[in-house]
Amino acid sequence: GFIKEYEEKEEYSSLIKVNQKEKIKGLDKKDALSKLSLIEKELKDSSLVVYSFDLFEEKVLVNSNVDCLIIFNIKEDLEWQIEKLDIVLKNSKYSSDLNRLKYIDLRFGNQAIIK
């Protein structure tokens, strides 16, 4: 179909897939894409390549070139979540091997939950 042909075109190969995994009440798609773009830019600055975003009501899962999922909530303070991620990525205890981590969850207050 159309989508498959679209995905296979060379000029679209760098586009990041956004998968809406469930119905999200009051989702402003333009605002969501703007926030996802900000996340992608910040991760790129940390040498992480985003492959796709999975959108849920309460979270966004970021799939990237490392095995570790990065979890945001775009309905909450995104700047603070990005700042917390930056702190985690600057800590060599974590950044030295992100592939051994399951996830970094940035959704909760002053915490970054790392597993």
JOMORA-V753996 format. One record per backbone hydrogen bond with DSSP energy under -1.0 kcal/mol. NH is the residue of the N-H (numbers start at 1). CO is the residue of the C=O. If there is no record, write none. Layout:
BEGIN
[[NH CO] [NH CO]]
END
This chain:
BEGIN
[[5 1] [6 2] [7 3] [8 4] [12 9] [13 10] [15 12] [17 51] [19 53] [21 55] [27 24] [32 28] [33 29] [34 30] [35 31] [36 32] [37 33] [38 34] [39 35] [40 36] [41 37] [42 38] [43 39] [44 40] [45 41] [47 44] [48 43] [51 63] [52 63] [53 17] [54 61] [55 19] [56 59] [60 72] [61 54] [62 70] [63 52] [65 49] [69 102] [70 62] [71 104] [72 60] [76 73] [81 77] [82 78] [83 79] [84 80] [85 81] [86 82] [87 83] [88 84] [89 85] [90 86] [91 88] [94 91] [95 91] [96 92] [97 94] [100 97] [101 98] [104 69] [105 113] [106 71] [111 108] [113 105] [115 103]]
END
